[in-house]
């Protein structure tokens, strides 16, 4: 009756469950239409996510998922000396394998899987909070392009958050240069809302109380 949505990602998705987070905004809007599962894992890169994908999404899932949103790469982009760093070639491979799991094993159709790219960052703010992380906008753009390549190759829906956020530079999108503020969460919620709104029926699964009399 209710379509099920699976959200996979790192801290951007885990933190999205906060009161003004993008996941919470989506859950609030579609509480009568969708069942949403949040599998955001703070700090994870694509390597660690792939290693544990069978625990995150079992081979025989408890539920059938109709729609998915995949948002990784924000941690892979750190500098080569950081433990979270994943080289670009491996990143593309990992992301492709995760998508294959969702499409081929879980059964989410490519047209029903939205892949989000890493955003740009506020380098000045980021360096104060996470000094020597190695994250730069040049590096974030490279990983965003790789993300788009994987999405297009697998014929999945995709959104270039790097470009979107770059158009809103200076509008307070981040709390620490990387993680999203209320405004940043609002932008992501708009992107995901646009994806979902075209894939659910207009009527409520269960009637409004006014129609029961």
C-alpha positions in Angstrom: 0.0 0.0 0.0 2.7 2.5 1.0 5.7 2.7 -1.3 9.0 2.1 0.5 12.0 4.4 0.1 15.5 3.3 1.0 18.0 6.1 1.8 21.7 5.2 1.7 24.6 7.5 2.5 27.0 8.9 5.1 26.6 11.7 7.7 24.8 13.9 5.3 22.0 11.3 5.3 22.3 10.3 8.9 22.1 13.9 10.0 19.2 14.4 7.6 17.0 12.8 10.3 17.4 15.8 12.6 14.4 18.1 13.0 15.4 20.4 10.1 17.2 17.8 8.1 16.3 16.9 4.6 15.3 13.4 5.5 12.9 14.6 8.2 11.5 17.2 5.8 10.7 14.5 3.3 9.3 12.2 5.9 7.0 14.9 7.2 5.7 15.8 3.8 5.1 12.2 2.7 4.1 10.6 6.1 0.8 9.5 4.6 2.2 8.2 1.4 5.7 6.7 1.9 7.6 4.4 4.4 11.2 5.7 4.6 14.2 3.8 5.8 17.3 5.8 6.6 20.7 3.9 6.3 22.9 6.9 6.6 26.2 6.0 8.3 28.3 8.9 9.5 31.9 8.7 8.5 31.5 5.9 6.0 33.2 6.0 2.6 32.2 3.8 -0.4 34.8 1.1 0.6 33.4 0.6 4.0 29.8 0.9 2.8 30.4 -1.8 0.1 32.1 -4.1 2.6 29.0 -4.0 4.8 26.4 -3.7 2.1 24.9 -7.2 2.9 24.3 -6.1 6.5 23.0 -2.7 5.4 20.7 -4.2 2.7 20.4 -8.0 3.2 20.3 -10.3 0.2 16.7 -11.1 1.2 15.5 -7.8 2.6 12.6 -7.7 5.1 10.8 -5.3 2.8 10.6 -4.6 -0.9 11.9 -1.2 -1.7 10.3 0.8 -4.6 12.5 3.8 -4.5 16.0 4.7 -3.5 18.3 7.6 -2.8 22.1 7.0 -2.8 24.4 9.8 -1.5 28.0 8.8 -0.9 31.4 10.3 -1.7 31.7 13.1 0.8 34.2 11.1 2.9 36.1 9.5 0.0 37.3 12.9 -1.1 39.6 13.6 1.9 43.3 13.8 1.2 45.5 10.7 0.5 46.9 10.7 4.0 43.5 10.4 5.7 42.0 7.0 6.6 38.7 7.8 4.9 40.3 8.5 1.5 39.3 6.3 -1.4 41.2 6.8 -4.8 39.0 7.9 -7.7 39.2 4.6 -9.7 38.2 2.6 -6.6 35.5 5.1 -5.8 33.9 4.6 -9.2 34.1 0.8 -8.9 32.7 0.8 -5.3 29.8 3.1 -6.3 29.0 0.9 -9.4 28.9 -2.2 -7.2 26.6 -0.6 -4.6 24.3 0.5 -7.4 24.4 -3.1 -8.8 23.3 -4.4 -5.4 20.4 -2.1 -5.3 19.2 -2.7 -8.8 20.1 -6.3 -9.5 19.5 -7.8 -6.0 17.1 -5.5 -4.3 15.1 -4.8 -7.4 15.0 -1.0 -7.4 14.6 0.1 -11.0 17.3 2.4 -12.2 14.7 5.0 -13.0 13.6 4.8 -9.4 17.1 5.2 -8.0 18.3 8.8 -7.4 22.1 9.2 -7.1 23.3 12.5 -5.6 26.8 13.9 -6.0 29.0 15.3 -3.3 28.4 19.0 -2.8 31.0 21.8 -3.0 32.4 22.9 0.3 33.2 26.2 2.1 37.0 25.8 2.1 37.6 28.6 4.6 35.1 27.3 7.2 36.1 23.7 6.5 39.8 24.4 7.2 39.0 25.9 10.6 36.9 22.9 11.7 38.6 20.1 9.9 42.2 21.3 9.3 44.3 19.3 6.8 41.3 17.2 5.7 42.4 17.6 2.1 38.9 18.4 0.9 39.0 21.1 -1.8 36.3 22.2 -4.3 38.6 21.0 -7.1 38.6 17.5 -5.5 34.9 17.6 -4.7 34.1 18.4 -8.4 36.2 15.5 -9.6 34.3 13.0 -7.4 31.0 14.6 -8.4 31.8 14.0 -12.0 32.7 10.4 -11.3 29.4 10.0 -9.5 27.5 11.4 -12.5 29.4 9.0 -14.8 28.3 6.0 -12.8 24.7 7.2 -12.6 24.6 7.7 -16.4 26.3 4.4 -17.1 23.7 2.5 -15.0 20.9 4.8 -16.4 19.9 6.0 -12.9 18.4 9.3 -12.0 21.0 11.8 -10.8 21.4 15.2 -9.4 24.5 17.4 -9.5 24.5 18.8 -6.0 28.0 20.3 -6.5 26.7 22.6 -9.2 23.5 23.4 -7.4 25.3 24.3 -4.2 27.9 26.3 -6.1 25.1 28.5 -7.5 24.1 29.4 -3.9 27.6 30.1 -2.5 27.5 32.6 0.4 24.0 31.7 1.5 24.9 29.9 4.6 24.5 26.3 3.3 27.0 24.7 5.8 27.5 24.5 9.5 31.2 23.6 9.4 32.1 23.9 5.7 30.9 20.4 4.9 27.7 19.4 6.8 24.5 21.1 5.9 22.7 23.9 7.6 19.0 24.4 7.6 19.3 26.1 4.2 21.5 23.4 2.8 19.1 20.7 4.0 16.3 22.6 2.4 18.0 22.5 -1.0 18.6 18.8 -0.8 15.0 18.2 0.3 13.8 20.1 -2.8 15.8 17.8 -5.1 14.6 14.7 -3.4 11.0 15.9 -3.3 11.1 16.6 -7.0 12.3 13.0 -7.6 9.7 11.4 -5.3 6.7 13.6 -6.4 6.8 12.2 -9.9 6.8 8.6 -8.7 3.8 8.4 -6.3 0.1 8.5 -6.9 -1.9 11.6 -6.3 -4.4 10.0 -3.9 -3.7 8.9 -0.3 -3.4 5.1 0.2 -6.0 5.4 3.0 -8.9 7.9 2.8 -9.0 11.1 4.6 -11.2 11.0 7.7 -13.6 13.5 6.1 -14.5 10.9 3.5 -15.4 8.2 6.0 -18.7 9.6 7.1 
